[in-house]
Amino acid sequence: MALEDILNLIKEEAESEGSKIVSKAEAEAEGIISSAREEADREEKRLMEHFRNRAEKEQERILDNTKLEIKKMILKEKRSLLDRLYKDAIDKFKSLSREDYISLVKKLLLENTSNKKEELIVSRQEKIITPAFIDSFNKENKGYDLSLSNEKGDFEGGFLLRAEKQQVDCTFQALIALIREEHEVELSRIYFGEEK
């Protein structure tokens, strides 16, 4: 064999070996690329699921917050309606006829005096509960010795009954507050069709 033949043989073996190495490398590269694509697909699906879950949770959170804000607004409006209802009730007290007002005051005095010697504090605007009214009440109701205080209160109507160590609030605001406390759930059910 001549040198040229040996060189050709080495060249052919090198090309053959090189071709095998390239083929093997291409196959390995194709396997790595395929594996990387599969991993990328899995990661993409995982990320898509993760972000879909986050988006759903965020949407749910926003929806819950919106529902809560709506409930707060409805509750605020209901509270406002009840406040107006109670203010209207105070206005009705203030617009009672003279006879009805006298009847109410007498009833409150009879129900709330403890020792029959209390002092009445009336509002600055009071025109019916006067010293003459108190004298007349004491005469009509044996054993009563009520008096009218020189002190005037800052309330819209009714009176305060003051004894030595206690005071009974018979103002319109106190009467309405008592009614409100006792009947607000029932009124809410009537007006809004539900319990508060």
C-alpha positions as CSV (number, residue, x, y, z in Angstrom):
1,M,0.0,0.0,0.0
2,A,1.2,3.3,-0.9
3,L,1.4,6.3,1.2
4,E,-1.4,7.9,-0.7
5,D,-3.6,4.8,-0.1
6,I,-2.8,5.0,3.6
7,L,-3.6,8.7,3.8
8,N,-6.9,8.0,1.9
9,L,-7.7,5.2,4.3
10,I,-7.0,7.4,7.3
11,K,-9.0,10.2,5.7
12,E,-11.9,7.8,5.1
13,E,-11.8,6.4,8.6
14,A,-11.6,10.0,10.0
15,E,-14.5,11.1,7.9
16,S,-16.4,8.0,8.9
17,E,-15.6,8.5,12.5
18,G,-16.3,12.2,12.3
19,S,-19.6,11.5,10.6
20,K,-20.5,9.0,13.4
21,I,-19.4,11.6,16.0
22,V,-21.5,14.4,14.3
23,S,-24.5,12.0,14.0
24,K,-24.2,11.0,17.6
25,A,-23.8,14.7,18.7
26,E,-26.8,15.7,16.5
27,A,-28.8,12.8,18.0
28,E,-27.8,13.9,21.5
29,A,-28.5,17.5,20.7
30,E,-31.9,16.5,19.3
31,G,-32.6,14.6,22.5
32,I,-31.5,17.5,24.6
33,I,-33.6,19.9,22.6
34,S,-36.6,17.6,22.7
35,S,-36.1,17.2,26.5
36,A,-35.8,20.9,26.9
37,R,-38.9,21.5,24.8
38,E,-40.9,19.0,26.9
39,E,-39.5,20.7,30.1
40,A,-40.4,24.2,28.6
41,D,-43.9,22.9,27.8
42,R,-44.4,21.5,31.3
43,E,-43.1,24.8,32.8
44,E,-45.3,26.8,30.5
45,K,-48.3,24.7,31.6
46,R,-47.3,25.0,35.3
47,L,-46.9,28.8,35.0
48,M,-50.2,29.1,33.0
49,E,-52.0,27.1,35.8
50,H,-50.2,29.2,38.5
51,F,-51.2,32.5,36.9
52,R,-54.7,31.3,36.1
53,N,-55.1,30.3,39.8
54,R,-53.7,33.7,40.9
55,A,-56.0,35.5,38.5
56,E,-59.0,33.5,39.7
57,K,-58.1,34.2,43.4
58,E,-57.5,37.9,42.6
59,Q,-60.8,38.0,40.7
60,E,-62.5,36.3,43.7
61,R,-60.9,38.7,46.1
62,I,-62.0,41.8,44.1
63,L,-65.5,40.3,43.8
64,D,-65.6,39.7,47.6
65,N,-64.4,43.2,48.3
66,T,-66.9,44.7,45.9
67,K,-69.7,42.7,47.6
68,L,-68.5,43.8,51.0
69,E,-68.5,47.5,49.9
70,I,-72.0,47.1,48.4
71,K,-73.2,45.5,51.7
72,K,-71.6,48.4,53.6
73,M,-73.3,51.0,51.3
74,I,-76.7,49.2,51.7
75,L,-76.3,49.0,55.5
76,K,-75.3,52.7,55.6
77,E,-78.4,53.6,53.6
78,K,-80.6,51.4,55.8
79,R,-79.1,53.1,58.9
80,S,-79.8,56.5,57.3
81,L,-83.4,55.5,56.6
82,L,-83.9,54.4,60.2
83,D,-82.2,57.6,61.4
84,R,-84.7,59.6,59.4
85,L,-87.6,57.4,60.7
86,Y,-86.5,58.2,64.3
87,K,-86.0,61.9,63.5
88,D,-89.5,61.9,62.1
89,A,-90.8,60.3,65.3
90,I,-89.1,63.1,67.3
91,D,-90.8,65.6,65.0
92,K,-94.1,63.9,65.6
93,F,-93.5,64.2,69.4
94,K,-92.8,67.9,68.9
95,S,-95.9,68.4,66.9
96,L,-98.3,66.8,69.4
97,S,-101.4,68.8,70.2
98,R,-101.3,70.6,73.6
99,E,-103.8,68.0,75.0
100,D,-101.8,65.0,73.8
101,Y,-98.5,66.5,75.0
102,I,-100.0,67.2,78.5
103,S,-101.4,63.6,78.5
104,L,-97.9,62.2,77.6
105,V,-96.1,64.3,80.2
106,K,-98.6,63.3,82.9
107,K,-98.2,59.6,82.0
108,L,-94.4,59.9,82.0
109,L,-94.5,61.6,85.4
110,L,-96.7,59.0,87.0
111,E,-94.6,56.1,85.5
112,N,-91.1,57.5,86.3
113,T,-91.3,59.3,89.7
114,S,-89.9,57.3,92.5
115,N,-90.3,59.4,95.6
116,K,-92.9,61.9,94.2
117,K,-90.6,64.8,95.2
118,E,-88.4,65.0,92.1
119,E,-87.4,68.2,90.3
120,L,-88.1,68.6,86.6
121,I,-85.6,70.1,84.2
122,V,-87.2,71.2,81.0
123,S,-85.8,72.4,77.7
124,R,-85.2,76.1,77.0
125,Q,-88.1,76.1,74.5
126,E,-90.6,74.4,76.8
127,K,-93.9,76.3,77.0
128,I,-96.3,73.7,78.5
129,I,-94.5,72.4,81.5
130,T,-94.6,75.5,83.6
131,P,-94.8,76.1,87.4
132,A,-98.6,76.3,87.0
133,F,-98.7,73.0,85.2
134,I,-96.6,71.4,88.0
135,D,-98.9,72.9,90.7
136,S,-101.9,71.5,88.9
137,F,-100.3,68.1,88.5
138,N,-99.4,68.0,92.3
139,K,-103.0,68.9,93.2
140,E,-104.5,66.2,90.9
141,N,-102.2,63.5,92.2
142,K,-102.2,63.3,96.0
143,G,-98.8,62.8,97.6
144,Y,-96.9,64.4,94.7
145,D,-94.6,67.4,95.5
146,L,-92.8,67.9,92.2
147,S,-91.0,71.1,91.5
148,L,-89.6,72.9,88.4
149,S,-85.9,73.5,88.3
150,N,-84.5,76.9,87.2
151,E,-81.9,74.9,85.2
152,K,-82.8,74.4,81.5
153,G,-81.7,71.5,79.3
154,D,-80.5,71.3,75.8
155,F,-83.0,68.9,74.3
156,E,-86.0,69.2,72.0
157,G,-88.8,68.2,74.3
158,G,-89.9,66.2,77.3
159,F,-88.0,66.6,80.6
160,L,-85.4,65.2,83.0
161,L,-86.6,64.0,86.4
162,R,-83.9,64.6,89.1
163,A,-84.0,63.2,92.6
164,E,-81.2,63.3,95.1
165,K,-79.0,60.6,93.7
166,Q,-80.6,59.7,90.4
167,Q,-81.9,61.3,87.2
168,V,-84.5,59.8,84.8
169,D,-84.3,61.0,81.2
170,C,-87.8,61.5,79.8
171,T,-86.7,63.6,76.9
172,F,-88.0,62.9,73.4
173,Q,-84.5,61.8,72.3
174,A,-84.3,59.4,75.2
175,L,-87.8,58.0,74.6
176,I,-87.0,57.5,70.9
177,A,-83.6,55.9,71.8
178,L,-85.4,53.5,74.1
179,I,-87.9,52.6,71.4
180,R,-85.0,52.2,68.9
181,E,-83.1,49.9,71.2
182,E,-86.1,47.7,71.8
183,H,-87.6,47.6,68.3
184,E,-84.9,48.3,65.8
185,V,-84.6,44.6,64.7
186,E,-88.3,44.4,64.3
187,L,-88.5,47.7,62.3
188,S,-85.6,46.5,60.1
189,R,-87.5,43.3,59.4
190,I,-90.7,45.3,58.5
191,Y,-89.0,48.0,56.4
192,F,-86.2,45.9,54.8
193,G,-87.6,42.3,54.9
194,E,-84.7,41.1,57.0
195,E,-83.1,41.1,60.4
196,K,-80.3,43.7,61.0
